[in-house]
């Protein structure tokens, strides 16, 4: 347990009861719960359902339904030649798309409203379109937080850039690939700029990813600021007190070494092992880097015949 001191506790209480501020906690086991009943719901009905929803329950369950309602509203307003109202709804949808482009690191990403099924699809160039409830566990864990906060803002009639409060996230790196660990914190900060995020993590990539955060080591009870300029290896050794080469990585190196020394060099095995090792190469010891370089040369020679 730890205490949080507020600069103006009374204002926070007032804003909280007026739903202008939030205090939320997300467990490490979180996953997005996407629900769509296959019908058009009016904004008024959706708002009433949200108000009857328990304050501690995840409101992300309304996320896709709100998207569908807003998209349908934009289409109706455009059909009635109410361009200004349609434009407001379209701009809100476009901001969601821009957020997802940032998260997925894919400028081709867009959302599609399937008017027959009344569902929202994600479309990316070179991929089959898929629904919001078909995300990988990593993206789903991020969406569970993002969708909950966004619904609370929208159905609570608060501007996203104005909502304040404190959000605690346990093990923010849970289920996330290294590339997601490097940007998840900054993604939430840019999406909800006036919310203070307090997170726990075992990932040096999360710790290294931001420059304007305070880091507190729960083991040593030490406070640090800005580790963004430190290397992954330095954070592993200094802050987390662990070897820079984990047992799993060392096992992968030995697998690669065995694969190289064998008579049958299997391309598929090489590609799979290298995909696991690539993000960590610059922080490995000289022996490990030498094994990887030799394996790369052998693979190239084999490809060239």
URQUI-V180317 format. One record per residue. RES is the residue in one letter. SS is DSSP state (@ for helix, = for strand, . for the rest). PSI is psi as a letter, one per 20 degrees, with the letter a starting at -180 (none if undefined). NEAR is the number of other C-alpha atoms within 12 Angstrom. Layout:
RES	SS	PSI	NEAR
RES	SS	PSI	NEAR
This chain:
X	.	q	4
X	.	q	9
X	.	q	5
X	.	p	15
X	.	p	10
X	.	q	13
X	.	h	10
X	.	n	12
X	@	h	14
X	@	g	13
X	@	h	17
X	@	g	22
X	@	g	19
X	@	g	15
X	@	h	20
X	@	g	22
X	@	h	16
X	.	j	17
X	.	k	27
X	.	i	30
X	=	q	34
X	=	q	35
X	=	o	28
X	=	q	29
X	=	p	28
X	=	p	32
X	.	r	23
X	.	h	25
X	.	j	21
X	.	q	29
X	.	q	30
X	.	p	32
X	.	n	29
X	.	p	29
X	.	p	26
X	.	p	26
X	.	j	18
X	.	k	17
X	.	q	20
X	.	p	25
X	.	p	25
X	.	q	19
X	@	h	24
X	@	g	16
X	@	g	17
X	@	h	31
X	@	g	25
X	@	g	15
X	@	g	21
X	@	g	30
X	@	h	21
X	@	i	14
X	.	p	19
X	.	p	12
X	.	h	19
X	.	i	18
X	.	q	23
X	.	o	31
X	@	i	38
X	@	i	38
X	@	h	34
X	@	i	38
X	@	g	39
X	@	h	43
X	@	h	38
X	@	h	44
X	@	g	44
X	@	g	37
X	@	g	35
X	@	g	37
X	@	g	37
X	@	h	31
X	@	g	28
X	@	g	28
X	@	g	23
X	@	g	19
X	@	h	20
X	@	h	19
X	@	h	13
X	.	j	13
X	.	k	13
X	.	m	16
X	@	h	18
X	@	g	14
X	@	g	21
X	@	h	23
X	@	h	21
X	@	g	20
X	@	g	28
X	@	h	27
X	@	h	18
X	@	g	24
X	@	g	32
X	@	h	22
X	@	h	21
X	@	g	31
X	@	g	29
X	@	h	23
X	@	g	31
X	@	h	31
X	@	g	21
X	@	g	23
X	@	g	30
X	@	i	29
X	.	l	20
X	.	o	19
X	.	i	16
X	.	i	18
X	.	p	27
X	=	r	29
X	=	q	31
X	=	p	27
X	=	o	28
X	=	o	22
X	.	i	17
X	.	g	13
X	.	i	17
X	.	l	26
X	=	r	32
X	=	p	35
X	=	q	27
X	=	p	29
X	=	p	25
X	.	q	22
X	.	p	13
X	.	j	9
X	.	q	13
X	.	q	12
X	.	q	21
X	=	r	21
X	=	r	26
X	@	h	36
X	@	j	26
X	@	j	21
X	.	q	22
X	.	r	20
X	@	h	24
X	@	g	29
X	@	h	32
X	@	h	30
X	@	h	37
X	@	g	44
X	@	h	40
X	@	h	38
X	@	g	42
X	@	g	40
X	@	g	38
X	@	g	39
X	@	g	43
X	@	g	37
X	@	g	36
X	@	h	40
X	@	g	33
X	@	g	32
X	@	i	35
X	.	j	31
X	.	l	20
X	.	q	22
X	.	p	23
X	.	h	31
X	.	i	20
X	.	h	21
X	.	p	32
X	=	r	31
X	=	a	36
X	=	p	28
X	=	p	32
X	=	p	26
X	=	o	30
X	.	p	23
X	.	m	27
X	.	h	42
X	.	i	35
X	.	p	30
X	.	i	24
X	.	p	27
X	.	q	25
X	@	g	25
X	@	h	23
X	@	h	31
X	@	h	32
X	.	i	27
X	.	i	29
X	@	g	44
X	@	g	42
X	@	h	28
X	@	g	30
X	@	h	36
X	@	h	27
X	@	h	23
X	@	h	33
X	.	m	33
X	.	h	21
X	.	j	21
X	=	p	27
X	=	p	29
X	=	p	33
X	=	o	27
X	=	q	33
X	.	q	27
X	.	q	30
X	.	j	28
X	.	p	32
X	@	h	34
X	@	h	35
X	@	g	36
X	@	h	41
X	@	i	35
X	.	i	31
X	.	q	27
X	.	i	18
X	.	l	19
X	.	q	23
X	=	p	21
X	=	p	31
X	=	p	23
X	=	o	21
X	.	i	17
X	.	g	12
X	.	i	13
X	.	k	11
X	=	q	14
X	=	p	15
X	=	q	21
X	=	q	19
X	.	n	19
X	.	j	28
X	.	h	23
X	.	i	18
X	.	q	21
X	.	q	22
X	@	g	32
X	@	g	28
X	@	g	24
X	@	g	30
X	@	g	25
X	@	g	18
X	@	g	20
X	.	g	32
X	.	i	25
X	.	k	18
X	.	r	18
X	.	q	21
X	.	h	27
X	.	o	28
X	.	r	20
X	@	h	12
X	@	g	16
X	@	h	28
X	@	h	26
X	@	g	17
X	@	h	29
X	@	g	35
X	@	h	22
X	@	g	27
X	@	g	37
X	@	g	28
X	@	g	21
X	@	h	29
X	@	h	27
X	@	i	16
X	.	r	13
X	.	h	9
X	.	n	15
X	.	o	24
X	.	o	22
X	@	g	21
X	@	g	14
X	@	g	21
X	@	g	31
X	@	g	21
X	@	g	16
X	@	g	29
X	@	h	28
X	@	h	19
X	@	h	23
X	@	h	31
X	@	g	24
X	@	i	18
X	@	j	29
X	@	g	27
X	@	i	19
X	@	j	24
X	.	r	26
X	.	r	20
X	@	h	14
X	@	g	17
X	@	g	28
X	@	h	26
X	@	g	18
X	@	g	28
X	@	g	37
X	@	g	23
X	@	g	21
X	@	g	32
X	@	g	25
X	@	g	16
X	@	h	26
X	@	g	25
X	@	g	16
X	@	g	13
X	@	h	16
X	@	h	12
X	.	i	8
X	.	none	7
